[in-house]
Amino acid sequence: MTTHIQVYDPPMCCSTGICGTSIDPDLINFAAMLVQFTQRGIKVERYNLSQQALAFAKNPAVQEKLRTEGTECLPLIYSDGALRLQGRYPTQEERREWVRELVSHEEEA
């Protein structure tokens, strides 16, 4: 079974947030990790609140988080439907762990 990652980003100027004058290095590293996942056959869907609000509205769990916690809960990162991280992007160590875990899971499938 293919792993499925869904990312619900806060409002950003572009789909990845890697634009503008002050680029957050965490976003660059996170985007690189998602590319790595995609190259390994992991399904990745990424939604930006300012550009794809309908995706947020269609997911009841995301709707509830936004209703109760506001946009401060973003980003919401799901792995196979389970909330994996909320309110921040993964640290360098978390990214390493996710790559090891998810890539080995895909290789076993």
GROMACS elastic network, one bead per residue, 0.5 to 0.9 nm:
[ bonds ]
;  ai    aj funct       b0    kb
    1   106     6  0.78332   500
    1   109     6  0.60380   500
    2    41     6  0.73208   500
    2    42     6  0.60659   500
    2    43     6  0.69362   500
    2    80     6  0.88797   500
    2   105     6  0.87410   500
    2   106     6  0.66058   500
    2   109     6  0.74145   500
    3    41     6  0.82296   500
    3    42     6  0.52887   500
    3    43     6  0.61772   500
    3    44     6  0.85268   500
    3    79     6  0.71548   500
    3    80     6  0.60452   500
    3   102     6  0.73647   500
    3   105     6  0.79748   500
    3   106     6  0.70109   500
    4    42     6  0.61425   500
    4    44     6  0.59661   500
    4    45     6  0.78664   500
    4    78     6  0.80743   500
    4    79     6  0.58180   500
    4    81     6  0.76859   500
    5    34     6  0.86839   500
    5    37     6  0.89347   500
    5    42     6  0.74454   500
    5    43     6  0.61034   500
    5    45     6  0.62025   500
    5    46     6  0.81908   500
    5    77     6  0.72544   500
    5    78     6  0.56457   500
    5    80     6  0.62708   500
    5    81     6  0.79190   500
    6    43     6  0.84218   500
    6    44     6  0.59311   500
    6    46     6  0.57826   500
    6    47     6  0.78702   500
    6    76     6  0.80963   500
    6    77     6  0.58374   500
    6    78     6  0.50613   500
    6    79     6  0.65552   500
    6    80     6  0.80594   500
    6    81     6  0.79121   500
    7    44     6  0.78595   500
    7    45     6  0.62454   500
    7    47     6  0.60463   500
    7    48     6  0.83844   500
    7    75     6  0.68295   500
    7    76     6  0.58673   500
    7    78     6  0.63972   500
    7    79     6  0.89042   500
    8    45     6  0.86042   500
    8    46     6  0.61182   500
    8    48     6  0.61609   500
    8    49     6  0.71138   500
    8    55     6  0.84587   500
    8    56     6  0.72272   500
    8    62     6  0.80666   500
    8    74     6  0.67043   500
    8    75     6  0.53484   500
    8    76     6  0.50633   500
    8    77     6  0.63712   500
    8    78     6  0.85040   500
    9    12     6  0.76302   500
    9    15     6  0.86597   500
    9    16     6  0.84531   500
    9    17     6  0.88505   500
    9    46     6  0.73066   500
    9    47     6  0.58911   500
    9    49     6  0.61625   500
    9    50     6  0.89220   500
    9    74     6  0.58117   500
    9    76     6  0.67283   500
    9    77     6  0.83839   500
   10    47     6  0.86520   500
   10    48     6  0.60738   500
   10    49     6  0.54924   500
   10    50     6  0.75201   500
   10    71     6  0.66833   500
   10    72     6  0.81712   500
   10    73     6  0.85618   500
   10    74     6  0.52285   500
   10    75     6  0.56915   500
   10    76     6  0.86735   500
   11    14     6  0.85803   500
   11    17     6  0.87481   500
   11    48     6  0.57633   500
   11    51     6  0.76058   500
   11    71     6  0.86522   500
   11    74     6  0.89156   500
   12    15     6  0.69748   500
   12    16     6  0.75773   500
   12    17     6  0.54644   500
   12    18     6  0.89685   500
   12    48     6  0.65897   500
   12    49     6  0.75096   500
   12    50     6  0.64317   500
   12    51     6  0.82251   500
   13    16     6  0.82638   500
   13    17     6  0.61557   500
   13    18     6  0.84915   500
   13    19     6  0.71356   500
   13    20     6  0.76590   500
   13    48     6  0.89177   500
   13    50     6  0.78177   500
   13    51     6  0.86632   500
   14    17     6  0.52994   500
   14    18     6  0.72062   500
   14    19     6  0.68152   500
   14    20     6  0.89951   500
   14    48     6  0.78066   500
   14    50     6  0.86462   500
   14    51     6  0.79340   500
   15    18     6  0.80654   500
   15    46     6  0.79188   500
   15    47     6  0.72658   500
   15    48     6  0.58844   500
   15    50     6  0.89954   500
   15    51     6  0.74892   500
   16    19     6  0.78551   500
   16    27     6  0.73179   500
   16    28     6  0.83066   500
   16    31     6  0.69233   500
   16    46     6  0.83322   500
   16    47     6  0.88938   500
   16    48     6  0.78454   500
   17    20     6  0.81352   500
   17    23     6  0.74797   500
   17    24     6  0.79804   500
   17    27     6  0.66428   500
   17    28     6  0.82952   500
   17    48     6  0.88481   500
   18    22     6  0.88132   500
   18    23     6  0.57924   500
   18    24     6  0.73460   500
   18    25     6  0.86819   500
   18    27     6  0.66025   500
   18    28     6  0.64023   500
   18    31     6  0.85138   500
   19    22     6  0.76975   500
   19    23     6  0.62215   500
   20    23     6  0.65126   500
   23    26     6  0.87031   500
   23    27     6  0.76325   500
   23    28     6  0.78598   500
   24    27     6  0.54279   500
   24    28     6  0.68214   500
   25    28     6  0.50553   500
   25    29     6  0.62617   500
   25    30     6  0.84840   500
   26    29     6  0.51480   500
   26    30     6  0.59209   500
   26    31     6  0.84437   500
   26    89     6  0.67225   500
   26    90     6  0.77687   500
   26    91     6  0.75544   500
   26    92     6  0.82839   500
   27    31     6  0.59351   500
   27    32     6  0.84397   500
   27    89     6  0.74010   500
   28    31     6  0.51978   500
   28    32     6  0.62064   500
   28    33     6  0.86966   500
   29    32     6  0.50400   500
   29    33     6  0.62307   500
   29    34     6  0.87447   500
   29    92     6  0.80211   500
   29    95     6  0.84422   500
   30    33     6  0.50423   500
   30    34     6  0.63241   500
   30    35     6  0.87330   500
   30    89     6  0.70502   500
   30    90     6  0.72644   500
   30    91     6  0.88348   500
   30    92     6  0.89058   500
   30    95     6  0.75460   500
   31    34     6  0.50986   500
   31    35     6  0.62994   500
   31    36     6  0.86555   500
   32    35     6  0.50963   500
   32    36     6  0.62294   500
   32    37     6  0.86991   500
   33    37     6  0.62438   500
   33    38     6  0.87034   500
   33    95     6  0.70764   500
   33    96     6  0.88195   500
   33    98     6  0.89006   500
   33    99     6  0.74140   500
   34    38     6  0.62040   500
   34    39     6  0.86055   500
   34    42     6  0.87649   500
   34    44     6  0.69119   500
   35    38     6  0.50595   500
   35    39     6  0.61645   500
   35    40     6  0.86640   500
   35    44     6  0.85837   500
   36    39     6  0.51339   500
   36    40     6  0.63913   500
   36    41     6  0.89617   500
   36    42     6  0.87169   500
   36    99     6  0.81593   500
   37    40     6  0.51164   500
   37    41     6  0.65221   500
   37    42     6  0.51512   500
   37    43     6  0.75341   500
   37    44     6  0.74383   500
   37    99     6  0.74263   500
   37   102     6  0.79050   500
   37   103     6  0.72854   500
   38    41     6  0.51771   500
   38    43     6  0.60987   500
   38    44     6  0.63933   500
   39    42     6  0.73250   500
   40    43     6  0.89822   500
   40   103     6  0.68204   500
   40   106     6  0.75674   500
   40   107     6  0.86439   500
   41   103     6  0.87983   500
   41   106     6  0.74396   500
   42   102     6  0.80469   500
   42   103     6  0.80939   500
   42   106     6  0.72876   500
   47    50     6  0.88520   500
   47    51     6  0.76047   500
   47    52     6  0.58206   500
   47    53     6  0.79267   500
   47    55     6  0.68327   500
   47    56     6  0.77663   500
   48    51     6  0.53614   500
   48    52     6  0.54654   500
   48    53     6  0.71999   500
   48    55     6  0.87507   500
   48    56     6  0.87258   500
   49    52     6  0.54182   500
   49    54     6  0.84156   500
   49    55     6  0.82566   500
   49    56     6  0.70373   500
   50    53     6  0.62616   500
   51    54     6  0.87531   500
   52    55     6  0.57936   500
   52    56     6  0.73178   500
   53    56     6  0.52582   500
   53    57     6  0.63928   500
   53    58     6  0.88236   500
   54    58     6  0.61003   500
   54    59     6  0.88240   500
   55    58     6  0.51892   500
   55    59     6  0.66088   500
   56    59     6  0.55819   500
   56    60     6  0.81203   500
   56    61     6  0.89685   500
   56    62     6  0.60070   500
   56    63     6  0.63113   500
   56    66     6  0.88811   500
   57    60     6  0.71136   500
   57    62     6  0.74786   500
   57    63     6  0.58594   500
   58    62     6  0.83003   500
   58    63     6  0.77301   500
   59    62     6  0.53653   500
   59    63     6  0.61230   500
   59    64     6  0.87094   500
   60    64     6  0.61163   500
   60    65     6  0.86610   500
   61    64     6  0.51844   500
   61    65     6  0.63142   500
   61    66     6  0.87202   500
   62    65     6  0.51216   500
   62    66     6  0.61979   500
   62    67     6  0.85167   500
   62    76     6  0.76716   500
   63    66     6  0.52253   500
   63    67     6  0.60774   500
   63    68     6  0.86814   500
   64    68     6  0.60952   500
   64    69     6  0.82313   500
   65    68     6  0.53228   500
   65    69     6  0.55717   500
   65    70     6  0.69694   500
   65    71     6  0.84287   500
   65    73     6  0.68733   500
   65    74     6  0.88774   500
   65    76     6  0.89116   500
   66    69     6  0.53049   500
   66    71     6  0.58234   500
   66    72     6  0.81847   500
   66    73     6  0.69176   500
   66    74     6  0.82490   500
   67    70     6  0.58107   500
   67    71     6  0.86816   500
   69    72     6  0.65463   500
   69    73     6  0.59782   500
   70    73     6  0.62482   500
   70    74     6  0.82526   500
   71    74     6  0.54947   500
   71    75     6  0.82908   500
   71    87     6  0.86165   500
   72    75     6  0.80634   500
   72    86     6  0.89826   500
   72    87     6  0.61808   500
   73    76     6  0.67414   500
   73    86     6  0.57931   500
   73    88     6  0.81017   500
   74    77     6  0.84677   500
   74    86     6  0.60981   500
   74    88     6  0.69119   500
   75    85     6  0.77660   500
   75    86     6  0.56493   500
   75    87     6  0.50962   500
   75    88     6  0.58354   500
   75    89     6  0.69297   500
   76    83     6  0.70987   500
   76    84     6  0.77437   500
   76    85     6  0.59909   500
   76    87     6  0.64973   500
   76    88     6  0.79107   500
   76    89     6  0.87158   500
   77    82     6  0.84580   500
   77    83     6  0.59976   500
   77    84     6  0.55424   500
   77    85     6  0.51397   500
   77    86     6  0.62988   500
   77    87     6  0.89238   500
   77    88     6  0.89907   500
   77    89     6  0.83075   500
   78    81     6  0.55167   500
   78    82     6  0.52134   500
   78    84     6  0.51539   500
   78    85     6  0.70988   500
   78    86     6  0.89177   500
   79    82     6  0.53411   500
   79    83     6  0.65207   500
   79    84     6  0.61547   500
   80    83     6  0.84925   500
   81    84     6  0.88591   500
   83    86     6  0.74846   500
   85    88     6  0.70789   500
   85    89     6  0.74205   500
   85    90     6  0.74200   500
   86    89     6  0.77122   500
   88    91     6  0.87423   500
   90    93     6  0.78310   500
   90    94     6  0.54382   500
   90    95     6  0.58251   500
   91    94     6  0.50479   500
   91    95     6  0.60705   500
   91    96     6  0.86005   500
   92    95     6  0.51130   500
   92    96     6  0.62961   500
   92    97     6  0.87269   500
   93    96     6  0.51049   500
   93    97     6  0.62508   500
   93    98     6  0.86509   500
   94    97     6  0.50332   500
   94    98     6  0.60775   500
   94    99     6  0.85646   500
   95    98     6  0.50871   500
   95    99     6  0.61462   500
   95   100     6  0.86162   500
   96    99     6  0.52264   500
   96   100     6  0.62631   500
   96   101     6  0.85923   500
   97   100     6  0.51413   500
   97   101     6  0.59884   500
   97   102     6  0.83935   500
   98   101     6  0.50390   500
   98   102     6  0.57097   500
   98   103     6  0.79631   500
   99   102     6  0.53944   500
   99   103     6  0.56206   500
   99   104     6  0.80646   500
  100   103     6  0.55466   500
  100   104     6  0.59843   500
  100   105     6  0.84486   500
  101   104     6  0.54351   500
  101   105     6  0.61265   500
  101   106     6  0.87641   500
  102   106     6  0.62065   500
  102   107     6  0.86301   500
  103   106     6  0.51229   500
  103   107     6  0.62175   500
  103   108     6  0.87199   500
  104   107     6  0.50070   500
  104   108     6  0.62634   500
  104   109     6  0.87683   500
  105   108     6  0.52363   500
  105   109     6  0.64093   500
  106   109     6  0.51338   500
